[in-house]
Amino acid sequence: MQSQPILFTMFLIFTGAAALATIALYARQALIVVYIVLGILFGPSALGLVADPVLVRQVSHIGIMFLLFLLGINLPPQKLARLVRETTLVTGASSLVFALIGAAAGWALGLKPVECMLIGAALMFSSTIIGLKLLPTTVLHHQRTGELIISVLLLQDLAAIVILLLLQTQQQSALSLSRMGLLALSLPGIILLAYLSERYVLVRLIGRFDRIREYIFLMAIGWCLGIAQLANFLGLSYEIGAFIAGVALATSPISLFIAESLKPLRDFFLILFFFSLGASFKLDTLLHVLPSASILALLMLVLKPWVFSRLLRRAGEDAQRASEIGLRLGQISEFSLLIAALALERGVIRPRAAYLIELSTLLTFIASTYLVVRRYPTPIALTDDLRRD
């Protein structure tokens, strides 16, 4: 064990996740819950089998990069423009409502103003992973319900990326003028470089060797990590660079193949990320914020479906579809976990506020998944008449 700490850690994570995932699937729960609970169980605050989750977290951030890369690949400019036109009002109004609720909850708990703002920001988003994983394929790709859910989630994800960018540039002391100038030039500079490189170099290379799938796979990973590294060098985050790299490839004919090829790799690293997140929890602090987190989670589970349903009905959707979409979007997002973790790492918020966001998110994952599976068609439904792949 001591001679192979990484191998032993991987054994714990993936063998443990496989065992718990079996139980979770019988209970019709989202697997993301398994990874976080497993991290809490094996982490320093419980069994202590993974005494130092820092290395796992460093490696796991690659999963977040691939998540944003694949999100970007699915956002060609024409599609993005259409989605923005259709659901901007619904997404914007709902985000404002949830942000105000979160900020008010933070204020009622006596948190600092910046912590209230971060809690409000975290509550704005619904889970992309749960929202899409619980949609049958036919609904996801061929029905109005799937189109609206994807539209709202994509706009929310774009807002989350902006918040991550702001957190990435947040420092304990004020930024110097030269630093601010560099950051102001970095983002458009990387976007322009990615666009030109993709159009005049990357696409031609992929077109020349598109029959060699291993080469396409390597080029996609190299492109993603290369732009991410460049973004970090210029003062932005790896994640922002990965998202830009994905958007630059969105119009390429090979983008769908790349997206499908990288999903298993993304899932591998996301398992590590959510495990490391759970392993970093301190049980005494979690228990301390449990009552507040339970109330906040309950508020979101009640208000999110209602707000989305009302807004969609006002936008012209029928009541049945609006209610279904509201319930499917009735949880907090995995991006909220990332925002809380990054804000804590940057010293923007204290552990109490970060754990409040993270535990509230986890509770909504569990309850929302159960409610959706009980009422609507999903790939993991409780009954045969609702089970649809």
DOFI-144745 format. One line per 8 residues: number of its first residue (from 0); their letters; for each residue x, y, z of N, C-alpha, C. Coordinates in steps of 0.05 Angstrom, whole numbers. Example, Ala and Ser with C-alpha at 12.3 -4.5 7.8 and 13.67 -1.06 7.14 Angstrom:
0> as> 264,-114,156,246,-90,156,264,-66,156  257,-45,142,273,-21,143,258,1,157
***
This chain:
0> mqsqpilf> 17,-24,0,0,0,0,17,25,0  38,25,18,54,49,20,71,53,-5  79,32,-19,95,35,-42,79,43,-67  53,39,-65,36,46,-88,11,63,-78  16,86,-66,-7,101,-55,-27,109,-76  -18,117,-100,-37,125,-120,-54,102,-129  -41,79,-133,-56,55,-142,-77,47,-121  -69,48,-95,-87,42,-74,-111,61,-73
8> tmfliftg> -105,87,-77,-126,107,-77,-145,102,-100  -134,96,-124,-152,90,-147,-169,66,-141  -157,46,-128,-173,22,-121,-196,29,-103  -191,45,-82,-212,53,-64,-234,69,-78  -226,88,-95,-245,105,-108,-263,89,-127  -251,74,-146,-267,62,-167,-280,35,-158  -267,20,-141,-281,-4,-131,-303,3,-112  -297,23,-95,-318,33,-77,-341,45,-92
16> aaalatia> -335,61,-112,-356,74,-128,-373,53,-142  -360,32,-153,-375,11,-166,-395,-3,-147  -386,-8,-123,-403,-21,-103,-426,-3,-95  -420,22,-88,-441,40,-80,-460,48,-103  -449,48,-127,-465,55,-151,-487,34,-155  -481,9,-149,-501,-12,-151,-524,-7,-133  -518,1,-108,-539,7,-88,-554,32,-97  -540,52,-107,-553,77,-115,-572,73,-139
24> lyarqali> -564,56,-157,-582,51,-180,-607,36,-172  -605,18,-153,-629,5,-142,-647,25,-128  -634,45,-116,-650,66,-102,-657,89,-121  -650,86,-147,-656,106,-167,-644,133,-161  -619,133,-153,-605,158,-146,-584,165,-168  -577,190,-170,-557,199,-189,-529,190,-178  -512,181,-196,-486,170,-187,-468,192,-176  -473,217,-183,-456,238,-173,-457,239,-142
32> vvyivlgi> -480,231,-131,-483,230,-102,-464,209,-90  -462,186,-105,-445,164,-96,-416,174,-92  -406,189,-112,-378,197,-111,-372,216,-88  -391,234,-82,-387,252,-60,-389,238,-33  -409,221,-30,-412,206,-5,-388,187,0  -378,175,-22,-355,158,-19,-330,174,-10  -327,198,-20,-305,215,-12,-307,222,18  -332,229,27,-336,234,55,-329,210,72
40> lfgpsalg> -337,186,63,-333,162,78,-303,154,80  -289,157,58,-260,149,57,-242,171,65  -252,196,68,-235,219,72,-225,221,101  -209,242,106,-196,245,133,-215,247,156  -240,258,150,-259,262,172,-274,237,181  -272,216,165,-286,192,171,-267,168,175  -265,151,155,-247,127,158,-218,134,154  -212,156,140,-184,164,137,-168,147,118
48> lvadpvlv> -181,131,101,-166,114,82,-152,131,61  -163,154,54,-149,173,37,-143,197,54  -119,198,65,-112,218,85,-107,245,73  -98,246,48,-92,271,35,-104,272,7  -128,285,5,-142,285,-21,-132,307,-40  -111,321,-33,-102,344,-49,-92,334,-77  -76,313,-77,-66,302,-102,-89,293,-120  -108,279,-109,-131,270,-124,-146,294,-136
56> rqvshigi> -149,316,-120,-163,339,-130,-148,353,-152  -121,354,-150,-105,366,-172,-109,351,-198  -109,325,-197,-112,309,-221,-141,311,-231  -160,313,-212,-188,312,-219,-197,337,-234  -183,359,-231,-191,384,-245,-190,381,-275  -176,360,-285,-176,355,-313,-205,348,-322  -220,335,-305,-248,328,-311,-265,353,-315  -261,374,-299,-275,399,-302,-268,412,-328
64> mfllfllg> -242,410,-335,-233,421,-361,-247,407,-384  -248,381,-383,-261,366,-405,-291,371,-405  -303,375,-381,-332,382,-380,-337,408,-395  -321,428,-390,-325,454,-403,-318,452,-433  -297,437,-439,-290,433,-467,-313,421,-483  -325,400,-472,-348,387,-486,-372,405,-486  -376,421,-466,-398,441,-466,-393,460,-489  -369,470,-492,-363,488,-514,-367,475,-542
72> inlppqkl> -359,450,-544,-363,436,-570,-392,435,-578  -410,435,-559,-439,433,-565,-451,461,-568  -435,482,-571,-445,509,-572,-436,524,-597  -443,514,-621,-436,530,-645,-451,557,-643  -439,578,-655,-450,605,-652,-479,607,-661  -487,594,-683,-514,596,-692,-534,584,-672  -527,561,-661,-544,548,-641,-546,565,-616  -524,576,-608,-523,593,-584,-542,617,-587
80> arlvrett> -541,629,-611,-558,653,-616,-587,645,-615  -595,622,-626,-623,614,-626,-632,608,-597  -615,594,-582,-623,587,-555,-626,612,-538  -608,632,-542,-610,656,-527,-636,671,-532  -645,671,-557,-670,685,-564,-694,671,-550  -693,644,-549,-716,630,-539,-720,631,-509  -698,629,-494,-701,625,-465,-686,646,-448  -678,668,-460,-664,688,-444,-681,699,-422
88> lvtgassl> -706,705,-428,-724,717,-407,-729,697,-384  -735,672,-391,-740,652,-371,-715,647,-353  -693,644,-367,-668,638,-352,-659,662,-335  -661,686,-347,-653,710,-332,-670,716,-308  -697,714,-312,-715,720,-290,-713,699,-268  -711,674,-275,-708,653,-254,-682,656,-239  -660,662,-253,-634,666,-240,-635,689,-220  -649,711,-228,-651,733,-210,-666,726,-185
96> vfaligaa> -688,712,-188,-704,703,-165,-688,686,-146  -674,666,-157,-659,647,-140,-635,661,-127  -623,680,-141,-600,695,-130,-609,711,-106  -632,724,-108,-643,740,-86,-650,723,-62  -662,700,-68,-668,681,-46,-643,672,-32  -623,665,-47,-598,656,-35,-584,678,-19  -584,702,-30,-571,724,-15,-587,730,10  -613,729,9,-629,734,33,-624,712,54
104> agwalglk> -622,687,45,-616,665,64,-589,669,77  -569,677,61,-543,682,73,-544,705,93  -559,726,87,-561,748,105,-575,740,131  -596,723,129,-610,713,153,-592,696,170  -572,683,158,-554,666,174,-530,682,184  -529,708,179,-508,725,190,-482,723,175  -483,715,149,-458,712,134,-449,740,123  -425,741,114,-414,765,103,-427,772,76
112> pvecmlig> -428,797,68,-441,805,42,-430,789,19  -404,785,17,-393,771,-6,-402,741,-6  -405,730,18,-415,703,21,-444,701,13  -460,721,20,-488,722,12,-490,722,-19  -473,739,-31,-473,741,-60,-465,714,-73  -446,700,-62,-437,675,-73,-458,653,-70  -472,653,-47,-494,634,-43,-516,640,-63  -523,665,-67,-543,672,-87,-534,663,-115
120> aalmfsst> -509,667,-122,-499,659,-148,-501,629,-151  -494,614,-130,-494,585,-131,-522,574,-135  -542,587,-124,-570,577,-127,-583,583,-154  -570,599,-170,-581,607,-196,-583,583,-215  -566,563,-212,-562,542,-232,-576,516,-225  -585,502,-245,-595,474,-243,-574,455,-254  -576,430,-246,-555,410,-253,-557,401,-282  -536,407,-297,-535,397,-325,-533,367,-326
128> iiglkllp> -517,356,-308,-513,327,-308,-539,312,-301  -553,320,-280,-578,307,-272,-600,313,-293  -602,338,-301,-623,346,-320,-622,330,-346  -597,326,-357,-594,311,-382,-594,281,-378  -582,272,-356,-580,243,-352,-607,230,-347  -626,246,-337,-653,235,-331,-673,239,-354  -663,250,-376,-680,253,-399,-677,229,-418  -699,216,-427,-696,195,-447,-685,207,-473
136> ttvlhhqr> -671,191,-488,-657,201,-512,-677,214,-532  -701,202,-535,-720,214,-554,-729,241,-545  -732,245,-519,-741,271,-508,-718,291,-511  -694,282,-506,-670,299,-506,-666,311,-534  -669,295,-554,-661,304,-581,-684,311,-600  -708,302,-594,-729,305,-614,-755,318,-604  -756,327,-579,-780,338,-568,-775,366,-557  -797,381,-556,-796,409,-546,-786,410,-517
144> tgeliisv> -793,391,-501,-785,390,-473,-755,390,-471  -742,371,-486,-713,369,-485,-700,394,-495  -711,406,-516,-699,430,-528,-699,453,-507  -721,457,-493,-723,478,-473,-704,473,-450  -703,449,-440,-685,443,-418,-656,448,-426  -648,439,-449,-621,444,-459,-616,474,-461  -635,489,-471,-631,518,-475,-626,531,-448  -643,525,-428,-640,538,-402,-613,530,-389
152> lllqdlaa> -606,504,-391,-582,495,-378,-557,507,-391  -557,509,-417,-534,521,-431,-530,550,-423  -552,565,-422,-549,593,-414,-540,595,-385  -550,578,-368,-540,578,-340,-511,571,-339  -502,551,-355,-474,543,-354,-456,566,-364  -465,582,-383,-450,605,-392,-447,625,-370  -469,630,-354,-467,648,-332,-448,637,-310  -449,611,-306,-431,599,-286,-402,603,-295
160> ivillllq> -396,601,-320,-369,604,-330,-359,633,-325  -377,652,-328,-370,680,-323,-363,683,-293  -379,671,-276,-373,673,-247,-346,660,-240  -341,637,-253,-315,624,-248,-292,641,-258  -296,655,-280,-275,673,-289,-270,696,-270  -292,707,-258,-289,728,-239,-275,718,-213  -282,694,-205,-269,682,-181,-239,677,-187  -234,668,-211,-206,662,-218,-188,686,-216
168> tqqqsals> -199,710,-222,-183,734,-221,-184,748,-194  -200,737,-175,-202,749,-149,-177,744,-133  -166,764,-121,-143,762,-104,-148,775,-77  -132,768,-58,-135,780,-32,-130,810,-32  -111,819,-49,-106,848,-51,-115,857,-79  -116,883,-82,-126,894,-108,-106,888,-130  -117,883,-154,-100,878,-177,-87,903,-186  -62,900,-195,-48,923,-206,-59,930,-233
176> lsrmglla> -54,955,-242,-64,964,-268,-53,947,-290  -27,939,-288,-15,923,-309,-28,895,-310  -34,884,-286,-47,858,-285,-76,860,-297  -90,880,-290,-117,884,-301,-116,887,-331  -96,901,-341,-94,905,-370,-88,879,-384  -70,862,-371,-64,836,-383,-88,818,-384  -104,818,-362,-128,801,-362,-148,811,-383  -150,838,-386,-169,849,-405,-162,841,-434
184> lslpgiil> -136,838,-439,-128,831,-466,-126,801,-470  -123,786,-448,-119,757,-450,-143,743,-462  -167,749,-453,-191,735,-462,-196,738,-492  -198,763,-502,-202,765,-531,-178,755,-547  -154,757,-536,-131,747,-550,-131,717,-553  -139,702,-532,-141,673,-534,-163,665,-553  -186,679,-552,-208,673,-570,-200,676,-599  -186,698,-605,-177,702,-632,-156,681,-641
192> laylsery> -137,675,-624,-117,655,-630,-129,628,-634  -149,620,-617,-162,594,-620,-177,593,-646  -191,614,-653,-206,615,-678,-188,612,-702  -167,627,-703,-148,626,-726,-134,599,-727  -125,589,-705,-112,563,-704,-130,540,-713  -155,541,-704,-174,520,-711,-180,522,-741  -183,546,-752,-192,549,-780,-170,542,-799  -145,550,-793,-124,548,-813,-104,525,-807
200> vlvrligr> -105,514,-783,-86,492,-777,-100,467,-769  -116,469,-748,-128,445,-736,-147,430,-755  -165,445,-767,-184,432,-785,-170,419,-809  -150,431,-819,-135,419,-842,-121,394,-834  -109,393,-810,-96,369,-801,-116,347,-796  -139,354,-783,-159,334,-778,-171,324,-804  -175,342,-823,-186,333,-849,-166,315,-864  -140,320,-860,-120,303,-874,-118,275,-862
208> fdrireyi> -122,273,-836,-119,246,-823,-144,237,-808  -167,245,-818,-192,239,-804,-199,210,-802  -186,193,-818,-192,165,-817,-177,151,-794  -157,164,-783,-142,152,-761,-154,163,-735  -171,148,-723,-186,157,-700,-168,163,-676  -147,147,-673,-129,152,-651,-116,180,-653  -110,188,-678,-99,215,-682,-119,237,-675  -144,233,-683,-165,253,-676,-168,255,-645
216> flmaigwc> -167,232,-632,-169,232,-603,-146,247,-590  -122,242,-600,-98,256,-589,-99,286,-595  -107,293,-619,-108,321,-626,-129,336,-609  -151,323,-603,-172,336,-587,-162,341,-559  -149,321,-547,-138,325,-520,-116,346,-520  -98,344,-539,-76,363,-541,-86,392,-545  -107,395,-562,-119,421,-567,-131,432,-541  -147,416,-527,-160,425,-503,-139,433,-481
224> lgiaqlan> -120,415,-476,-100,421,-455,-81,443,-463  -76,446,-489,-58,467,-499,-70,495,-495  -95,498,-503,-108,524,-499,-112,530,-470  -118,509,-454,-122,512,-425,-96,522,-412  -73,510,-421,-48,518,-410,-41,547,-417  -47,554,-442,-42,581,-451,-58,601,-435  -84,594,-430,-101,612,-413,-89,616,-386  -80,594,-374,-68,596,-347,-43,613,-347
232> flglsyei> -27,610,-368,-2,626,-370,-8,656,-372  -31,663,-384,-38,691,-388,-55,702,-364  -59,685,-344,-72,695,-320,-101,687,-317  -112,672,-337,-139,662,-335,-138,634,-323  -161,621,-323,-162,594,-312,-159,573,-334  -150,549,-326,-149,526,-344,-177,521,-355  -197,523,-338,-225,516,-346,-235,535,-368  -229,561,-365,-238,580,-385,-224,574,-412
240> gafiagva> -199,568,-411,-184,560,-435,-196,536,-449  -204,516,-433,-216,492,-444,-243,498,-457  -258,515,-445,-284,523,-457,-280,537,-484  -261,555,-485,-255,569,-510,-246,549,-531  -230,530,-523,-221,510,-542,-244,494,-554  -264,488,-537,-288,473,-546,-305,489,-565  -310,515,-558,-326,532,-576,-313,535,-603  -286,537,-604,-272,540,-629,-276,516,-647
248> latspisl> -280,492,-635,-284,468,-651,-314,462,-657  -332,478,-646,-360,472,-647,-371,470,-676  -360,485,-695,-370,485,-722,-356,464,-739  -337,450,-728,-322,429,-744,-340,405,-748  -338,393,-772,-354,368,-777,-347,345,-759  -323,346,-747,-314,325,-731,-321,329,-701  -335,351,-695,-340,358,-667,-356,337,-652  -377,325,-666,-393,305,-652,-377,280,-645
256> fiaeslkp> -359,272,-663,-342,249,-658,-324,255,-634  -312,279,-634,-295,286,-611,-310,286,-585  -335,297,-585,-351,298,-561,-356,270,-550  -364,251,-568,-369,224,-559,-344,210,-550  -322,215,-563,-297,202,-556,-287,210,-528  -291,235,-521,-279,245,-496,-297,241,-472  -322,233,-476,-340,230,-453,-331,210,-432  -321,186,-440,-310,168,-419,-287,180,-404
264> lrdfflil> -269,194,-418,-247,207,-404,-257,229,-385  -276,244,-394,-288,265,-377,-300,252,-352  -315,230,-355,-328,217,-333,-308,206,-313  -285,195,-323,-264,185,-306,-254,206,-287  -248,229,-298,-236,251,-281,-258,264,-264  -283,265,-273,-304,277,-257,-309,260,-232  -307,233,-235,-309,216,-211,-288,224,-191  -264,228,-200,-242,237,-181,-249,264,-169
272> fffslgas> -260,282,-185,-266,309,-175,-286,308,-152  -309,294,-157,-330,293,-137,-321,277,-113  -305,256,-117,-293,242,-94,-276,260,-77  -258,275,-90,-240,293,-75,-256,315,-61  -278,324,-73,-295,343,-60,-307,332,-34  -317,308,-35,-328,295,-11,-306,290,10  -282,282,0,-260,277,19,-250,302,33  -255,325,21,-246,350,34,-265,360,55
280> fkldtllh> -289,348,56,-309,357,76,-299,350,104  -306,368,123,-301,362,151,-328,357,164  -331,333,175,-357,324,184,-369,342,206  -352,352,224,-362,369,245,-375,395,233  -361,406,212,-373,430,199,-398,423,184  -398,400,171,-421,391,156,-445,389,175  -441,376,198,-463,373,217,-472,400,228  -453,418,230,-460,445,240,-479,460,220
288> vlpsasil> -474,456,194,-490,471,174,-514,454,164  -517,429,174,-538,412,164,-566,424,167  -574,435,190,-601,447,192,-605,469,171  -586,488,169,-588,510,150,-589,499,121  -571,480,115,-570,468,88,-597,454,82  -608,441,101,-634,426,96,-656,446,89  -657,468,104,-678,488,98,-674,501,71  -648,507,65,-642,519,39,-649,500,16
296> allmlvlk> -642,475,20,-648,454,-1,-678,451,-5  -693,451,17,-722,449,16,-734,473,1  -724,497,6,-733,521,-8,-729,518,-38  -706,508,-46,-701,505,-74,-718,483,-87  -722,461,-73,-738,439,-83,-767,447,-87  -777,466,-71,-804,476,-74,-806,499,-94  -787,518,-92,-790,542,-107,-780,540,-136  -759,524,-141,-749,522,-168,-769,511,-187
304> pwvfsrll> -782,488,-182,-802,478,-201,-825,499,-204  -834,512,-183,-856,531,-185,-848,555,-202  -824,566,-197,-815,590,-212,-812,583,-242  -799,561,-248,-795,554,-276,-822,549,-290  -840,535,-276,-866,529,-287,-881,555,-293  -881,573,-275,-896,598,-279,-884,614,-302  -858,616,-303,-845,632,-324,-849,619,-351  -848,593,-353,-852,579,-379,-881,582,-388
312> rragedaq> -899,581,-370,-927,585,-378,-932,613,-388  -919,633,-375,-922,660,-384,-909,664,-412  -889,647,-418,-875,648,-444,-891,633,-466  -913,621,-458,-930,608,-479,-930,578,-479  -915,565,-461,-914,536,-460,-939,525,-445  -948,501,-453,-971,490,-439,-964,481,-411  -985,479,-394,-981,475,-365,-967,449,-359  -974,427,-374,-962,401,-368,-932,401,-374
320> raseiglr> -924,412,-397,-896,414,-404,-881,432,-384  -893,454,-378,-879,473,-360,-875,460,-332  -894,445,-322,-891,432,-296,-869,411,-297  -868,396,-319,-847,375,-321,-819,388,-322  -816,408,-338,-790,422,-341,-782,433,-314  -801,445,-300,-796,457,-273,-785,436,-254  -798,413,-253,-788,392,-235,-761,381,-243  -757,378,-269,-731,367,-278,-708,387,-273
328> lgqisefs> -715,413,-271,-694,433,-265,-694,441,-235  -707,426,-218,-712,434,-191,-690,427,-171  -665,428,-179,-643,423,-161,-621,444,-165  -601,444,-147,-578,461,-150,-558,447,-168  -537,461,-178,-520,450,-199,-493,441,-189  -481,422,-205,-453,415,-199,-434,438,-203  -442,458,-220,-426,482,-222,-426,498,-196  -447,495,-180,-448,508,-154,-426,496,-136
336> lliaalal> -422,469,-138,-401,457,-123,-374,468,-131  -370,471,-157,-345,482,-167,-341,511,-158  -362,527,-159,-360,555,-150,-353,556,-120  -366,539,-104,-360,539,-75,-332,531,-70  -323,510,-84,-295,500,-79,-275,521,-87  -279,534,-110,-260,554,-120,-260,578,-101  -284,587,-93,-286,610,-75,-272,605,-49  -275,580,-38,-261,573,-13,-231,572,-17
344> ergvirpr> -222,561,-40,-194,559,-46,-181,587,-48  -197,606,-60,-187,633,-63,-190,650,-39  -202,640,-18,-205,655,7,-227,676,5  -246,673,-15,-267,692,-18,-289,687,3  -294,661,10,-314,654,30,-301,636,50  -315,633,73,-305,616,95,-316,588,91  -304,568,105,-314,540,102,-344,537,108  -354,552,127,-383,549,134,-400,555,110
352> aayliels> -394,577,96,-410,584,72,-407,564,50  -382,555,45,-376,536,24,-391,510,29  -390,500,54,-403,475,61,-434,478,60  -444,501,66,-472,506,63,-481,502,34  -466,514,16,-472,511,-13,-470,481,-21  -449,469,-13,-443,441,-22,-463,421,-11  -469,424,15,-488,405,27,-517,409,16  -525,435,13,-551,441,1,-553,428,-27
360> tlltfias> -532,431,-43,-531,420,-70,-535,390,-69  -520,377,-51,-521,347,-49,-549,338,-41  -562,352,-22,-589,345,-14,-609,348,-36  -606,369,-52,-625,373,-75,-620,352,-96  -595,343,-100,-590,322,-119,-606,297,-112  -605,289,-86,-618,265,-77,-648,267,-80  -660,289,-69,-689,292,-69,-700,296,-98  -686,313,-114,-696,319,-140,-696,294,-158
368> tylvvrry> -674,279,-157,-672,254,-172,-695,235,-166  -701,232,-140,-722,214,-131,-749,224,-142  -754,250,-140,-780,261,-149,-784,258,-179  -763,263,-195,-765,261,-224,-769,232,-232  -754,214,-220,-756,186,-227,-784,175,-220  -796,185,-199,-823,176,-191,-845,185,-210  -841,208,-223,-863,221,-238,-860,220,-268  -836,220,-279,-832,225,-307,-814,203,-320
376> ptpialtd> -816,199,-346,-799,179,-360,-770,185,-356  -754,165,-348,-725,168,-345,-713,141,-352  -687,140,-357,-673,115,-362,-672,97,-337  -676,108,-313,-674,92,-288,-700,93,-273  -723,94,-287,-749,96,-274,-755,72,-256  -773,77,-237,-780,55,-218,-799,35,-231  -815,43,-251,-834,25,-263,-828,22,-293  -837,0,-305,-832,-6,-333,-844,15,-351
384> dlrrd> -868,25,-344,-881,44,-362,-868,71,-363  -851,77,-343,-836,103,-343,-807,99,-351  -797,75,-353,-769,70,-360,-765,72,-390  -750,93,-398,-745,97,-427,-716,106,-430  -702,93,-448,-674,100,-453,-671,123,-472
***
